[in-house]
Amino acid sequence: MKDLWGKLGARLRAALVVVAAIGIVAAIGMALLGGAPKRVLFSGLDPRDAAAVVAALDAAKIPYTLEGGGTVINVPSTDVDRARLMLAEQDLPKTGGVGFEMFAEQSFGLTEFAQKVNYRRALQGELERTIGALDPIASVRVHITQPDKAVFADERVPPTASVTVDLRPGRELADRQVGAIRHLVAAAVEGLSAGEVTVVTTDGALLSRAGADEANGATLDFEVDLERDLEKRLTRLLERTVGIGGVEVTVAAELDFSHTDTTEESYDPEQSAIRSESLQESHEGAGASRPLGVAGAEANQPGGPDASKAGSADDSSRMVRSRNYEINRTVVHTVGPKSATKRLTVAVLVDGTYTPAEDGSDPAFAPRSEAELAEMQTVVENAMGFNSARGDRVKIASVQFRDRQRDDDVAAVEAGLTPTMIGAAAGAALLLAVVLWMVLRKKKTRVSAEVLQLPAKVGDAQLALARAEAGLAGALPPGAEGGTAGALPEAKDAARERALELAAGDPERTADIIRGWLRADQPA
């Protein structure tokens, strides 16, 4: 390669460098242009608005593509914000959903009803813009119903909303995206709950209805996530043995989402404990006296009976003891889990082994042995948490996968075919085409130079032949100077090749010599 580059002339070297630079720049440009994904600028436009928007984009030199008969305009994702700001400055589009910009120029004298209607229109327009940013949605319409506020609570009617989405071809909304739309609308409207938002498609498919419980969707998503997680784990585990793409795992999970809250209270009569005890004791007798005599004013008069000597009390005592016992009691409050696995069913398909054929035909397939399958089943059961008590089942079979190598190659190509790679490949192809053109042109020039040597004068031809023979003498092996008649064609061919090499090494000088020959042949 170095020798070939040294033999090229200065002009040819410069041309190749320029062509290579142009090819690299073209490849980078194509990669950048091809790598910028398209995003929807506007959808569902009126034809007049679409024409005005396209004219504005042409004036701003922003690339765009049209879809849906001109009602959908796509621009590179890097130019979306700039295009929207530029079009908003020009008040485009004129029709369609409007947002809160309608309040920028508000006239005086509007009634309260008109203000409410304008606010509702603006809110609907802003929600349409926000929801329309979702990738699967081509266009969207939002309708909100807000009843008048009632004085009494029992007369109040909750607001409702409906969302109509137009999906792109081949796209669909996931359950989580539908739930996100419902919560987004509910959060933007005062007093609106997510359960009162209905989402439908333009095809008439009901994605969610007002008042529907979202618990079923959440439980279904949880079940699907559990199945996918187990499938990925088992697939990754088995592929280490059978190779990538050599196993297919499917998991079916049956979950129990019933929530239990249990309180148990038990008593043990055999065990008891003193809870409280009290003792009261009283004495009456010697040393203790009590009032005796006649009651009233007569006993207090002088000369009356002495109350202190009227008599004495009998001796007495009393003691009261109270003791309370408590029976042993146990209270257990149990809150069950929100979800429990009732049963797991796993099916595994494993590719067999292949033996190359000696005649070059398709390799021979052989299923895996029972020992290998049994070992794989043990590994799967341990990885999934197999529980025979709840009825878990695992089935593993060895089958031949259909054209596995071709499917892997196609999947690899599809996964790696990015716009950047396409642009780089296009640039490389362009550069290769230019180099081939230069090489072919060079060969053509050599042939033309060889043909132009034919009409030279006899003296010039003899001089050229002498130079060629002189160069040939050093190239021939020893003892070949005498030559033979059979060696003459080979000597001529060698001389011709030598002359062509000299011409290729200095094309400018060769061209000057040819021009001199042509001028010499012309009559004076």
Stockholm file with secondary structure:
# STOCKHOLM 1.0

chainA/1-524         MKDLWGKLGARLRAALVVVAAIGIVAAIGMALLGGAPKRVLFSGLDPRDAAAVVAALDAAKIPYTLEGGGTVINVPSTDVDRARLMLAEQDLPKTGGVGFEMFAEQSFGLTEFAQKVNYRRALQGELERTIGALDPIASVRVHITQPDKAVFADERVPPTASVTVDLRPGRELADRQVGAIRHLVAAAVEGLSAGEVTVVTTDGALLSRAGADEANGATLDFEVDLERDLEKRLTRLLERTVGIGGVEVTVAAELDFSHTDTTEESYDPEQSAIRSESLQESHEGAGASRPLGVAGAEANQPGGPDASKAGSADDSSRMVRSRNYEINRTVVHTVGPKSATKRLTVAVLVDGTYTPAEDGSDPAFAPRSEAELAEMQTVVENAMGFNSARGDRVKIASVQFRDRQRDDDVAAVEAGLTPTMIGAAAGAALLLAVVLWMVLRKKKTRVSAEVLQLPAKVGDAQLALARAEAGLAGALPPGAEGGTAGALPEAKDAARERALELAAGDPERTADIIRGWLRADQPA
#=GR chainA/1-524 SS CHHHHHHSCHHHHHHHHHHHHHHHHHHHHHHHHHHSCEEEEECSCCHHHHHHHHHHHHHHTCCCEEEGGGTEEEEEGGGHHHHHHHHHHTTCCSSSCCCGGGGSSCCTTCCHHHHHHHHHHHHHHHHHHHHHTSTTEEEEEEEEECCCCCSSGGGCCCCEEEEEEEECTTCCCCHHHHHHHHHHHHHHSTTCCGGGEEEEETTSCEEECTTCCSHHHHHHHHHHHHHHHHHHHHHHHHHHHHCTTSEEEEEEEEEECCCCEEEEEEEEEEEEEEEEEEEEEEEESTTCCCCCSCCSSGGGSTTSCCGGGSCCCCCEEEEEEEEEEEEEEEEEEEECCSCEEEEEEEEEEEECEEECCTTSSCCEEECCCHHHHHHHHHHHHHHHTCCGGGTCEEEEEEECCTTHHHHHHHHHHHHHCCHHHHHHHHHHHHHHHHHHHHHHHHHHHHHHHHHHTTTCCHHHHHHHHHHHHHHHHHHSCTTCSSCCTTTHHHHHHHHHHHHHHHHHHCHHHHHHHHHHHHHHHSCC
#=GC SS_cons         CHHHHHHSCHHHHHHHHHHHHHHHHHHHHHHHHHHSCEEEEECSCCHHHHHHHHHHHHHHTCCCEEEGGGTEEEEEGGGHHHHHHHHHHTTCCSSSCCCGGGGSSCCTTCCHHHHHHHHHHHHHHHHHHHHHTSTTEEEEEEEEECCCCCSSGGGCCCCEEEEEEEECTTCCCCHHHHHHHHHHHHHHSTTCCGGGEEEEETTSCEEECTTCCSHHHHHHHHHHHHHHHHHHHHHHHHHHHHCTTSEEEEEEEEEECCCCEEEEEEEEEEEEEEEEEEEEEEEESTTCCCCCSCCSSGGGSTTSCCGGGSCCCCCEEEEEEEEEEEEEEEEEEEECCSCEEEEEEEEEEEECEEECCTTSSCCEEECCCHHHHHHHHHHHHHHHTCCGGGTCEEEEEEECCTTHHHHHHHHHHHHHCCHHHHHHHHHHHHHHHHHHHHHHHHHHHHHHHHHHTTTCCHHHHHHHHHHHHHHHHHHSCTTCSSCCTTTHHHHHHHHHHHHHHHHHHCHHHHHHHHHHHHHHHSCC
//
